Amino acid sequence: MWTDLNLESDFRFGDGYDVCVCGSGPAGITIARKLKESGARVLLLEAGGEEWTEESHEFYQGESVGPIEYYGVESGRLRFFGGTSNHWAGSCTRFERVDFERKHPWKATGWPISFDDIYQYEDEARRIVDIDEQSFERPDEPAWKSERFETARYAKSPPTRFGEKYRAELEDAKNVDVVLNANVVDLRLNADKRAVAEVVVADYKGQEYTVAPKFVVIAFGALENARFLLNARSDFDAGLGNQHDLVGRYFMEHFDVTLGRFVSLGSPFWQARGGFGLNPTAAMMRDKAIGNCFVSLTPGANPKFYGRLAPFRRLMRKITCSSDILLERARRENTVLCEGDGVVTTIMEQSPDPSCRVMLDPDAQDRFGRARLMLDWRINDIDRRTIRTLAEEVGKALVTQRAGRLRINRDILETGLPDLGMHNHHMGTTRMAGSPRHGVVDGDCRLHGIDNLYIGGSSVYPVGGGCNPTLTIVCLSLRLGDHLSRKLGKA
Ligand SMILES: Cc1cc2nc3c(=O)[nH]c(=O)nc-3n(C[C@H](O)[C@H](O)[C@H](O)COP(=O)(O)OP(=O)(O)OC[C@H]3O[C@@H](n4cnc5c(N)ncnc54)[C@H](O)[C@@H]3O)c2cc1C
C-alpha cells in the first residue's frame, strides 16, 4: 500500500504490523527493505511527501546557541521521502578497526560492539549505495613512507537517492505499507511503561491517528531523533530514554578544517597522483592523544567543493539572488579555480562531549506544539589539540617526503581555533553503550528500558571516527533489520 495522508479524507491504520519504521532516509528505507525480505509486516511512516515542501521542512527550524555557530540545523537535512539522501554527496568511508580498539583520549565510552559486528554487512551495504566496484584498500604507495600517516581512500556513490531508487520496490511489496505526510508526534507506553503501546501520527490537516505495532524504530536523523525523544513526554517528564539525562548530549560532527595551503608543489610526487588521502596512524593518535581524521591533499584544487566556503557561498547566493544583474552575471560562471593552488582539507573527528548537545527550545514550538530544537555546538581542548597536531604533522610529513610545503592556516597556530566548517554529519545524540548510565541505546540499538523501541541512524554512534557516516548507517540498519526479524521468529 502506498498512501499519502494529504490526499486522504477518511484514513485508518490497519492492525497487525510487526514493525513500524518511522522516517524514510537511508536508515529507515534500509531497515524496511531488510524486514520486507524476512516477510515481516512493515509500516513505513514518512513526515514529508515525495517532494520537498515548505510545510514539512519548517519543522527542521532550530537555533544554534553554542559558542560556535552551526549552519546545518535547517539546511543540513531534508524532510521528505528519501530523507537527506536527496542531497548527500555520496562520499563513503568506514570506521577503522582502531576506532573500536584504541584507548581514546576522552572520558566517554566507545563502541560496545565490534568492527566485524557492523561490517559483516558491508558487501550488502555497498550494493545498496552502488559502490560495490570500488575499494577501501589503502593505496599501495611506495613513494609515501611515514610512521605518522597511512594512505587512505574513499569510495564515491553516484550518489544513491534512496527515495528514487527504492520507491517502486517498496510500493510493490505486499508486506510493506508506506504512508507519506504522516508526522510521528508521540509514542505512548503500556501500563508498566516498558514497551511502546501506540505510535501517534498527525497529518497536516490536524487529524490524529494511532497505530499499535509490535516493534517501533525511530530513524529521523541524529538531530531529530533527540528532539523527538525529548519531546515524547506522555509517560516521562524528561522524555523517552532520558532517565540519565543523556538524550541529545554528545552531539558530534566532523570538523571540516582547512589545515593550510600548499606553497610549494615542486615535487614529482604529485605529477603521478593528483589527489591523495591520509589517515593518522594508531601510534600517532595514541602518542599525541588526538582523534582520527581523513586528510585530503588536493593540489590545484577547486575551492568550489570545500565546505569551509559554505557560509560565504550562502551569503553570496542571497546577495546574488536579490539582484537580476548579479544573477545573470553569476550564471555565466560556476567555478573558481586558482591555478597551482591547493588546500589540505579534513574530515576530522570531534571528541564526544556531554556539553555539546541538542536541547529543546523553551520559547519556540512547531505547529503540533512540540518544542523546537536548540543546538549547542562547542569544541574542547582535545579537539583543539587534534586540529593543531594534525596541521603540524601533515606539514612535517610533506616536507619529510619531499612532497611539498604547507602554509598552515594561521588561526590554527595562533588560537587553535580556525574558522570551523562542518560536513552535515550529525552523530551521537542517542549514543550506544552497554549500560544505561553511559548511553541511550544498547548494542542492538534498543532504547535502554523499553523492550520494543529501537533507534536507527548515526545518533547511536558513541564516537565519530574520521569517516563519512552513511555507509555505516546502512550497515547498522541491515543489522537492526536482521535483529528484528530474529525477534519476530522470521530469520
Ligand atoms: C549536503 C550534505 C552532504 C552530505 N554528504 C554526505 C556524504 O558525502 N557522505 C556521507 O556519508 N554522508 C553525507 N551526508 C550525510 C547523510 O545525508 C546522512 O548521514 C544520512 O542522510 C542520514 O540518514 P538517516 O536516514 O539517518 O536520516 P535522514 O536522511 O535525515 O532521514 C530522516 C527521515 O526521517 C523523516 N522524519 C523526520 N521527522 C519525522 C517525523 N516526526 N515523522 C516521520 N518522519 C520523520 C525525514 O523526513 C527523513 O525522511 C550529507 C548531508 C548533507 C546535508
The ligand as an SDF file (V2000), in Angstrom:
LIG
                    3D

 53 58  0  0  0  0  0  0  0  0999 V2000
   24.8020   18.4990    1.8750 C   0  0  0  0  0  0  0  0  0  0  0  0
   25.0410   17.1500    2.5200 C   0  0  0  0  0  0  0  0  0  0  0  0
   26.0190   16.3160    2.0150 C   0  0  0  0  0  0  0  0  0  0  0  0
   26.2570   15.0800    2.6190 C   0  0  0  0  0  0  0  0  0  0  0  0
   27.2220   14.2820    2.0810 N   0  0  0  0  0  0  0  0  0  0  0  0
   27.4900   13.0950    2.6500 C   0  0  0  0  0  0  0  0  0  0  0  0
   28.5000   12.2470    2.0990 C   0  0  0  0  0  0  0  0  0  0  0  0
   29.1380   12.5660    1.1000 O   0  0  0  0  0  0  0  0  0  0  0  0
   28.7300   11.0540    2.7190 N   0  0  0  0  0  0  0  0  0  0  0  0
   28.0340   10.6560    3.8120 C   0  0  0  0  0  0  0  0  0  0  0  0
   28.2900    9.5590    4.3340 O   0  0  0  0  0  0  0  0  0  0  0  0
   27.0490   11.4360    4.3320 N   0  0  0  0  0  0  0  0  0  0  0  0
   26.7640   12.6320    3.7860 C   0  0  0  0  0  0  0  0  0  0  0  0
   25.7710   13.4240    4.3030 N   0  0  0  0  0  0  0  0  0  0  0  0
   25.0150   12.9290    5.4730 C   0  0  0  0  0  0  0  0  0  0  0  0
   23.8860   11.9730    5.0540 C   0  0  0  0  0  0  0  0  0  0  0  0
   22.9630   12.6540    4.2460 O   0  0  0  0  0  0  0  0  0  0  0  0
   23.2120   11.4220    6.3120 C   0  0  0  0  0  0  0  0  0  0  0  0
   24.2090   10.7180    7.0520 O   0  0  0  0  0  0  0  0  0  0  0  0
   22.0690   10.4670    6.0410 C   0  0  0  0  0  0  0  0  0  0  0  0
   21.1080   11.0080    5.1810 O   0  0  0  0  0  0  0  0  0  0  0  0
   21.3770   10.1250    7.3690 C   0  0  0  0  0  0  0  0  0  0  0  0
   20.3830    9.1610    7.1240 O   0  0  0  0  0  0  0  0  0  0  0  0
   19.1670    8.9640    8.1280 P   0  0  0  0  0  0  0  0  0  0  0  0
   18.2240    8.0090    7.4840 O   0  0  0  0  0  0  0  0  0  0  0  0
   19.6780    8.6340    9.4740 O   0  0  0  0  0  0  0  0  0  0  0  0
   18.4850   10.4190    8.2640 O   0  0  0  0  0  0  0  0  0  0  0  0
   17.7550   11.3490    7.1040 P   0  0  0  0  0  0  0  0  0  0  0  0
   18.3640   11.0130    5.8280 O   0  0  0  0  0  0  0  0  0  0  0  0
   17.8630   12.6970    7.6320 O   0  0  0  0  0  0  0  0  0  0  0  0
   16.2820   10.7960    7.1270 O   0  0  0  0  0  0  0  0  0  0  0  0
   15.3860   11.0720    8.1800 C   0  0  0  0  0  0  0  0  0  0  0  0
   13.9590   10.8710    7.6720 C   0  0  0  0  0  0  0  0  0  0  0  0
   13.0390   10.9890    8.7630 O   0  0  0  0  0  0  0  0  0  0  0  0
   11.9060   11.7710    8.3500 C   0  0  0  0  0  0  0  0  0  0  0  0
   11.3010   12.3690    9.5480 N   0  0  0  0  0  0  0  0  0  0  0  0
   11.8210   13.3390   10.3400 C   0  0  0  0  0  0  0  0  0  0  0  0
   10.9570   13.6120   11.3520 N   0  0  0  0  0  0  0  0  0  0  0  0
    9.8890   12.7910   11.1990 C   0  0  0  0  0  0  0  0  0  0  0  0
    8.6820   12.5960   11.9260 C   0  0  0  0  0  0  0  0  0  0  0  0
    8.4020   13.2740   13.0430 N   0  0  0  0  0  0  0  0  0  0  0  0
    7.7990   11.6620   11.4780 N   0  0  0  0  0  0  0  0  0  0  0  0
    8.0590   10.9230   10.3580 C   0  0  0  0  0  0  0  0  0  0  0  0
    9.1970   11.0800    9.6300 N   0  0  0  0  0  0  0  0  0  0  0  0
   10.0940   11.9990   10.0460 C   0  0  0  0  0  0  0  0  0  0  0  0
   12.5240   12.7840    7.3980 C   0  0  0  0  0  0  0  0  0  0  0  0
   11.5540   13.3490    6.5520 O   0  0  0  0  0  0  0  0  0  0  0  0
   13.5320   11.9220    6.6400 C   0  0  0  0  0  0  0  0  0  0  0  0
   12.9380   11.2800    5.5330 O   0  0  0  0  0  0  0  0  0  0  0  0
   25.4920   14.6640    3.7380 C   0  0  0  0  0  0  0  0  0  0  0  0
   24.4880   15.5080    4.2350 C   0  0  0  0  0  0  0  0  0  0  0  0
   24.2680   16.7360    3.6430 C   0  0  0  0  0  0  0  0  0  0  0  0
   23.2010   17.6230    4.1880 C   0  0  0  0  0  0  0  0  0  0  0  0
  1  2  1  0
  2  3  1  0
  2 52  2  0
  3  4  2  0
  4  5  1  0
  4 50  1  0
  5  6  2  0
  6  7  1  0
  6 13  1  0
  7  8  2  0
  7  9  1  0
  9 10  1  0
 10 11  2  0
 10 12  1  0
 12 13  2  0
 13 14  1  0
 14 15  1  0
 14 50  1  0
 15 16  1  0
 16 17  1  0
 16 18  1  0
 18 19  1  0
 18 20  1  0
 20 21  1  0
 20 22  1  0
 22 23  1  0
 23 24  1  0
 24 25  2  0
 24 26  1  0
 24 27  1  0
 27 28  1  0
 28 29  2  0
 28 30  1  0
 28 31  1  0
 31 32  1  0
 32 33  1  0
 33 34  1  0
 33 48  1  0
 34 35  1  0
 35 36  1  0
 35 46  1  0
 36 37  1  0
 36 45  1  0
 37 38  2  0
 38 39  1  0
 39 40  1  0
 39 45  2  0
 40 41  1  0
 40 42  2  0
 42 43  1  0
 43 44  2  0
 44 45  1  0
 46 47  1  0
 46 48  1  0
 48 49  1  0
 50 51  2  0
 51 52  1  0
 52 53  1  0
M  END
$$$$
